[in-house]
Every structure is written in C-alpha cells, then in structure tokens.
C-alpha cells in the first residue's frame, strides 16, 4: 500500500538514519491491501514482502519488540 511508512527501496537508508538517532525502533507493522481477497496469492505476496523487510530490519541489528500484519476487510 505504501500510504504511510517506509517503502522497500527506502528501508536501508531509514534504518541507517535510525541507528544514528536517539530513537528506538520498538515495532514494525503493515496492513494488507487485499487481506480478504479471493486470490490468496496476493496476500502471500504481501506477507512475503513483509517478512523480507523484517529480515532487513534484523540484519541492521534491530530487535523490534512488536511485529504485526493484518487487514480490516
């Protein structure tokens, strides 16, 4: 959806900036654009993208306390 938050191609820069700040990354979240769509492959794609972005967060040395993905269908 990318309405708010960090897009995949911005993630590395954002995490580098976070490391240099006094802010703490306490959680990561996403909202499924098609959580209740009949074609479950769309949900799978979104979930896989979320997991890969979470792996990038971990690779930068962060350990968010909270992780959440859901939809409001």
Helices and strands as residue ranges (DSSP letters): G 8-10, H 11-19, E 27-31, H 40-59, E 66-70
